[in-house]
Amino acid sequence: MAAGTLFTIGMGPGDPELLTLKAVRIIGSAPVVAYFAKRGRTGHARSIAGAHVPPGTIELRFEYPYTTEIAVDDPRYIAELGMFYERSAAEIAVHLDGARDVALLCEGDPFFYGSAMYLFDRLGGSYRNETVPGIPGMSGCWSRAGLPFTHGDDVLSVLPGTLDEASLAERLALCDAAVIMKVGRNLSKIRSAIETAGLADRAVYVERGTMPGERIVRLNEMTEPTAPYFAMVLVPGRQRAR
């Protein structure tokens, strides 16, 4: 009996209307839907999918052992997340071996800082697979903020806020436009690096872009020392005349 197919589905930035038609079709036809969730939460990707998941679908809910509770350089972080991804991949493999297709949901685009990549790494070489791209969170955020982002030969950098302040400032000074992700407890450090790079007047903070509770403000108007999980800082390009 042929094994099932693993479909890794990009769920877009949060607004359910930004799902692709292909994503909706596969979610509605797959006998198994898998997704990640924070402890005690429904799971953002599952919430976006909403009623597109038919009654009777087998649902695999993978609950993270950590999200922001411990630092990424803590040895426990890598070790326990590795075991978590191994267990999750093994659970999906049971269904694939049983000839059941699995739709693995992932916020944004799966191959852009997506947790689904770690399951794809473990399963993609052994099973038929197809990845459905999704609108990245940064695209949803700069659209909602009304920020035309790159012009002409602008160089765009996507930076994790987990970098040290000096590295952030150095990289920001070398680019024309920047997206800073993984803001969270790094907000104050990011603000300082942006000021050092001379970009404070262009930086915009976006929280929960395209979702309920959306917040869009100039970064220099922010007073909070930290940010929630769904937040990023945008520095649009030079916006030169053409």
Secondary structure, 3 states (H helix, E strand, C coil): CCCCCEEEEECECCCHHHCCHHHHHHHHHCCEEEEEECCCCCCHHHHHHHHHCCCCCEEEEEECCCCCCCCCCCHHHHHHHHHHHHHHHHHHHHHHHCCCCEEEEECECCCCCCCHHHHHHHHCCCCCEEEECCCCHHHHHHHHCCCCCCCCCCCEEEEECCCCHHHHHHHHHHCCEEEEECCHHHHHHHHHHHHHCCCCCCCEEEECCCCCCCEEEEHHHCCCCCCCCCEEEEECCCCCCC
